Amino acid sequence: MLGRPLPKVQWWYENKVINNTSVVLSDKRVKNTLVLHRLERKHLKSVFTCQAANNNVTNPISASVTLDMNCKYRQTHTLSKTLNITSHIRRYISINHLASYGE
């Protein structure tokens, strides 16, 4: 982020500041990096907002990102049914449901 005076840069999640540690890169630039550990399904579609402000006269600027992810399969269900096609031949039907994305 650029600005004079140097902006205060913060990351927000669910109306709470989750990171307000900025690194000064020069007399006009700062950087704030958000690192998320232990992401879970509950974080799918979460909105994180980066906000920068450098005075009380102008409104802060912000940008938001929505978290999208590919989750591991939680469980596999096999629903099976044996059908009599003829009196001597049997067929086996199996339906797999893989729970994942957002369940």
Helices and strands as residue ranges (DSSP letters): E 8-13, E 16-19, E 23-24, E 30-31, G 41-43, E 47-53, E 61-66, E 75-84, E 90-99
